[in-house]
């Protein structure tokens, strides 16, 4: 009996050791860092978390918490109460397809929200509109995240 228990335990341990790594989506990838709490809260409040978990691929230009802190006073609180405007803001930071820093071609790209943002790349420095990419190529199974230092506001 002890041998059969030991054999089952060994087989179980081997199956865990040989199983593929857990896949992580854009939300899980963003959650691993401490800098995207506000962006993730906005996505959840806007009802976009499932989109960022299930579909893709997407390129997310995710503003840091300090980027949200640079917004005028009460702007974020006002947005968090308006689900439609909040969804527009979050979607304005998401581009269809997976664009790594090496893939950036200067020019305009259309966001999920519908407006265009301008990408530039100069000697390894990448910007999207007026925001600098401060950390790039955070890979997820359904896309890539680029950390930016400024919230990009839609023009509408």
Buried (B, 14 or more C-beta within 10 A) or exposed (E): EEEEEEEEEEEEEEEEEEEEEEEBBBBBBBEEBEBBBBBBBBBBBBEBBEBBBEEBBBBBBBBBBEBBEEBEEEBBEEBBEEEEBBBBBBBBBBBBEBBEBEEBEEEEBEBBBEBBBEBBBEEEEBBBBEBBBBBBBBEBBBBBBBBBBBBBBBEE
